[in-house]
Amino acid sequence: MTAFYWTIFLLAALCRKTGGQFLDLKNITARDAFLSGTLPDGFLWGTATAAFQIEGGWDSGEKGPSIWDWYSHLPQNVPWGDVATDSYHKYKEDVQMHVNTSLNSYRFSISWPRLFPDGTNTTINQYGVDYYNNLINELQNNGIEPLVTLYHWDLPQKLKERYGGWVNDTLVEMFENYARFCFTTFGDRVKYWTTFNEPWSFVAALGDFNNDPDYTMKYKMAHNVIRAHARAWHTYDDDFRSAQNGSVGIVISSIWGEPADLHNPADRQAATNYMEFFFGWFANPIIGNGDYPDVMKRMVRESRLKQNQTVSPLPEFTEEEKMYNKGTTDFLGINTYTARIISATNETQTCHPDNHNFASACGFMPDLMGVKETVGPGWFYMGSNIFWFAPWNIRGILHFVRERYRYTKPFYLSEVGIGETYKYHSPPNLNDTWRMCFYMTYANEALKAVKLDGVDLRGFYAWTLMDNVEWGSGPDLAFGLYHTNFTHPSRKRTPKRSQGLYGSIARENGFPDNAIHVRMTREWWQWCHMDEAYAPTRHGYVEPTNKPAPCPSVSTAPAAQSLMFTGILGILVVLVAFCSP
């Protein structure tokens, strides 16, 4: 885009009206407009994976069992994680797949029980150490930056049996020992660490497979996870940072809660409360004031009083612990896939959905009051009714976090992806146009967050590299850029069409006007915002009737046109879109 058009676009952005911590993204023209341009130099493009979902080798090389190994071996389940995608033996191929996709980073997790079979540092598994050393060295030799997660839900089963899991304070010290070992062993080559992946998910939704009907154990679990994160960060800061010059963060997930009416204070407050229970539960102690959100403390206390419980199950941090928690991250990873519309109800009502056509998060927040959750009119879901197409949620949540917590450190979009329901034994559809649309739109929102909103965003990680074991769903929910053949012992991987598109976005660092993939993006843009584009992700779909004519392949398409808007009409469209109340 010429300097003239950039000037118009940025002036329009400056006059956009906001609701403080909420961006005004209701205007459909502004919200869904395509923006060309590139991300800052050094921006990281990668994929994200998790050890249980890809490694396999569940009892190879003296690895100990995790709680997910235990769960998958229950009689009613299929132990897909035993082999998974066999990355324990195929890590070199994993790395080469990143090379072939023009990616400069890889986010993977270390399996705690692969290093410490019983969860403690009394027994160190050299086979596990060798595996991760080999993987990290292979990445380094190919110019790919590792971003390593210490805990992606696979708690050592021995710690669950001995202590009950994260509900026990002992795990804080156990995790610190594990983190220290990883920093010592791999920190000379790993410069980006995250302590936990999505604590809300493995606490609120999973709960270490504990029976906890009144949430008392889950509040205690969360308390210890926050304390363990802070301990690991301080360990790195005190003993490793000066020599290794790396950084330690945490990955927090959230469905974006958008106010139904941005100009209604009650809806804004309801959306804020929703985000505080979902995101702030873990974010406020770390990037806020060191403590749980005030509204969460109040609502949990009042909710339990109504149940004749005089003591709140939400633990309290001491003043010393609050100071110790505060600021314990060098960057923030955010996993975000979708959004909900939030409106206010009477505070005597618990959080509830307005219908049952979508998967509500309210059931996992029993003490959140005065909130109604829904999806927007005309929204459509992708693969499952958890994930509704809402690419603008990227800008919404990044802006909210920055404004709400006065957060000034870097962000990474540590998971962004789309899955389709799929029977693993069926022939694969490698022409995954829905995933191409998804990454066209969601990656473009990342560009807007940087260029229009001034967010310090430094990386984008697609979920995921290849179809893997999606936890309890097994291989029947496919998110990969590569298809994995789960019917064959070799777990053959085959690139889907989206692999080329995402690789082109990464190679060109966004959407520069002269990039090959920009022509495809522009030609598909309108269709990519229609329900029919995502119909193939759902059971029993019918092939779309108005699908655009096949575009040239990403590798052979001619250069795209250089201007996004032309003439006075284009200028007026942008100004009206951004400046309208």
C-alpha angles and dihedrals in degrees: 000000000000122000089254093058092043088055092053093047094049093046088052090051092052092055093049110121119229138189095234105258090014122073115223098241098151095102103096095206094054094039098052102035118124118239125198123208142087137272121246120285112273093031110156120233117185150123129260129224139168127228098237092047097054115012105072112177085110093173099018124118094015094298115165123229122266127211088259091055087052092048096046091052094056110118094251094053137072113234096228091155092067090083102001106165090331094241089153086074100024102049092124090057089049090055093047090052087058091049090050090051093052092241123156099195141041125200112203136153133236117232107234093206091049089063099031107027093194094033095253131097092239089091119038118190109221091192089061092047090052092050095054093041089054092048094048092046091049090052092047092049089055097047095252119141114225119222104192127202116204097200126029098163101284100120113183107262090223090063090050091051095044102039107013094250128267092349087078120081090219090076091069091068092038091056092047090054091049092047092048090053091051093048090049096045103038106015095096087072104022112078099168120059132171119193102205136013115220101335090186090062099049093039105039100029102030108022094191086289090291122146103244111156096166097042095238093126093045093056088051091047091053091049092056093044090055091047091048091050092051092048092051093048093050090046090057093042094050102038111020114023098081093052101035101032093210134134136236126208141155132240116230123183129208142167103231111248109209120191113248089223115021091197093054110089091205092056091046090052092047091052090048091051091049090052092046092056093043104035107007094056087079102016100055095059090049107035098015130051097316094259139082116281112278092233090054093051091049097046095046090050094047093043092054093046087060086056090051092253109140096189121063113233089217106100121229127236117222117236089255091052091050090056090046092051097045116101096002097148134077092196138000125235115204124196109200130164109154150359145232134208112240126201133175126256133172111301090234088073123081120232108285141167119248091226140001100246093102138041107264124210091205094092089065093052104056095164097051108108136192098024132121118193126204143141125254124265109268094019117136133202131240120218096325134020090253092072118060121178106259112138091168088070086084092065092039097055096040091052092045094052093047094049100035096050099025084239113182104169126096126289129212124193092224098181129020120154153130129229134196128208105249138164105234092218093055123095108271123244102224092179091083099171090162091063090047089054091047095054093042090057102034095045089049089055089055088055090050091050089058101037101036104026100033095233117166095233115163108172147025122202121191118218101250151017097196139355105282143166103302094205110254092002092063114201094328094095109061122199102157134124083212126048115235118209102222092178092067125069091226092059091222113208121215124185117244122214090259090063090068094046095048090045091054092051089051095045092051092040093236133327111330114174094243095050118117095231095053093077090055091047093053094045092049098037100100094042090049088064093056129093093236091064090067100037092102090065092067134073116270097009124173118223109262114258099207099044109147118255111274110276123220112277117272090250097052107029116119120249116288124246114273103230129065095194131025132205133341092315091062092050092050093048092054095045094047092046096053101034101045114108 
